[in-house]
């Protein structure tokens, strides 16, 4: 059960109402997580600017990180949202479960990325040298490393907002991971 309400458009500042309007145009609705950010005058705009900033990672690669991090942080809301987004980016159900487990047997380069994202999250940044070496050996660059770490931070923020507030999930709920071994 939610620890705070999900605010409606009329309950937030005019600046956040404008962001709600843009989200409704782009997505067709305002996700509960984004609406919850709007309890703050500045957090929603700041977060969306951060989350939508330029990166060396492609959309599909970002979903690899988002799924691995959200699983490591046990955020069912973000797992549900990124399962839907992952499917829109071409991943099937089996691949999504594998990515959530922090691996990708179907693609060696994505496997190195998933393992890195999980390792960074699990170890709060103290990345295992072998995981990092495998990341570079798979063809990733130093720029990709920094952008991956930034994305881990981005996703951790939204995971923590949800985990603290327990807002209702407004995406199809992600299935449990038990079927996949990390």
C-alpha positions in Angstrom: 0.0 0.0 0.0 1.2 3.5 -0.9 2.8 5.5 1.8 1.9 8.8 0.1 -0.7 9.8 -2.5 -0.1 10.0 -6.2 -0.9 13.7 -6.9 -3.4 14.6 -9.5 -2.6 17.4 -12.0 -4.7 20.0 -10.1 -2.7 19.2 -6.9 0.7 20.1 -8.2 2.4 23.4 -9.1 1.8 25.1 -12.4 5.3 24.1 -13.6 4.6 20.5 -12.8 1.1 20.8 -14.5 2.9 21.8 -17.7 5.2 18.8 -17.4 2.1 16.6 -16.8 0.6 18.0 -20.1 3.8 17.2 -22.0 3.9 13.6 -20.5 0.2 13.1 -21.5 1.0 14.2 -25.0 4.1 12.0 -25.3 2.9 8.9 -23.4 -0.8 9.2 -23.3 -0.8 9.3 -19.5 1.3 10.5 -16.6 3.0 7.5 -14.9 2.4 7.3 -11.2 6.1 7.4 -10.5 6.5 10.7 -12.4 3.4 12.2 -10.7 5.0 11.3 -7.3 8.1 13.3 -8.2 5.7 16.3 -8.5 5.2 16.5 -4.8 8.4 18.5 -5.1 8.4 21.8 -7.0 11.6 20.9 -8.8 12.2 17.1 -8.6 10.1 16.1 -11.6 11.6 18.6 -14.1 15.1 17.9 -12.7 14.7 14.2 -13.0 13.3 14.2 -16.5 16.1 16.5 -17.7 18.6 14.0 -16.1 16.9 10.9 -17.4 16.5 12.3 -20.9 20.0 13.8 -21.2 22.3 12.8 -24.1 24.2 9.5 -23.6 26.5 7.2 -25.6 24.1 4.3 -24.9 21.3 3.5 -27.3 17.7 3.0 -26.2 18.0 -0.8 -26.2 21.3 -0.6 -24.2 19.7 1.7 -21.7 16.9 -0.8 -21.1 19.6 -3.5 -20.3 20.9 -1.2 -17.5 17.4 -0.2 -16.4 16.2 -3.8 -16.0 19.4 -5.0 -14.2 19.4 -2.1 -11.8 15.7 -2.2 -11.0 16.0 -5.9 -10.2 19.0 -5.4 -8.0 17.1 -2.6 -6.2 13.9 -4.7 -6.0 11.8 -2.1 -7.6 8.6 -3.8 -8.9 7.3 -0.5 -10.4 10.4 0.1 -12.5 10.7 -3.6 -13.4 7.1 -3.4 -14.7 7.7 -0.2 -16.6 11.0 -1.3 -18.1 9.6 -4.7 -19.0 7.1 -2.9 -21.2 9.7 -0.6 -22.6 12.1 -3.5 -23.1 9.5 -5.2 -25.2 9.0 -2.0 -27.2 12.8 -2.1 -27.8 12.7 -5.7 -29.2 13.4 -7.9 -26.2 11.3 -10.9 -25.6 10.0 -12.2 -22.2 12.9 -14.7 -21.8 15.5 -12.0 -22.6 13.9 -9.5 -20.2 14.1 -12.1 -17.4 17.7 -12.8 -18.2 18.6 -9.1 -18.3 16.9 -8.6 -14.9 19.2 -11.3 -13.6 22.1 -9.3 -14.8 23.2 -11.3 -17.9 22.4 -11.7 -21.6 23.5 -15.1 -23.0 21.9 -14.0 -26.3 24.3 -11.2 -26.9 27.9 -11.0 -25.6 28.2 -7.2 -25.6 24.8 -6.8 -23.8 25.9 -9.5 -21.4 28.9 -7.5 -20.4 26.7 -4.4 -20.0 24.1 -6.2 -17.9 26.8 -7.8 -15.7 28.4 -4.4 -15.2 25.2 -2.6 -14.3 24.2 -5.4 -11.8 27.7 -5.4 -10.3 27.8 -1.6 -9.9 24.4 -1.6 -8.2 25.1 -4.6 -6.0 28.4 -3.2 -4.8 27.4 0.4 -4.6 30.0 1.3 -7.3 32.9 -0.8 -6.0 33.0 -2.7 -9.3 34.7 -6.0 -9.6 37.8 -5.7 -11.8 37.0 -8.8 -13.8 33.5 -7.5 -14.6 35.0 -4.2 -15.7 37.7 -5.9 -17.8 35.0 -8.0 -19.5 33.0 -4.9 -20.2 36.0 -3.3 -22.1 36.9 -6.6 -23.8 33.3 -6.7 -25.2 34.0 -3.5 -27.0 32.6 -0.9 -24.6 34.5 2.4 -24.1 35.4 4.6 -21.2 32.6 6.9 -22.3 30.2 4.0 -22.2 31.4 3.2 -18.7 30.8 6.7 -17.4 27.4 6.9 -19.1 26.4 3.5 -17.6 27.3 4.7 -14.1 25.2 7.8 -14.6 22.3 5.6 -15.8 22.7 3.4 -12.8 22.4 6.6 -10.7 19.3 7.7 -12.7 17.6 4.4 -12.2 18.5 4.1 -8.6 16.8 7.5 -7.9 13.5 6.3 -9.4 13.9 2.9 -7.7 14.3 4.6 -4.3 11.4 7.0 -4.9 9.2 4.0 -5.6 10.5 1.8 -2.9 10.0 4.5 -0.3 6.5 5.5 -1.5 5.1 2.1 -2.7 3.0 3.9 -5.3 0.5 1.9 -7.3 2.0 0.2 -10.5 0.3 1.5 -13.6 2.0 -0.9 -16.1 1.4 -4.6 -16.5 3.1 -6.1 -13.4 6.4 -7.8 -14.1 6.6 -11.5 -13.4 8.8 -12.9 -10.6 12.4 -13.6 -11.5 12.6 -17.0 -9.7 12.8 -18.8 -13.0 16.2 -17.3 -13.9 19.5 -17.9 -12.1 21.8 -14.8 -11.8 
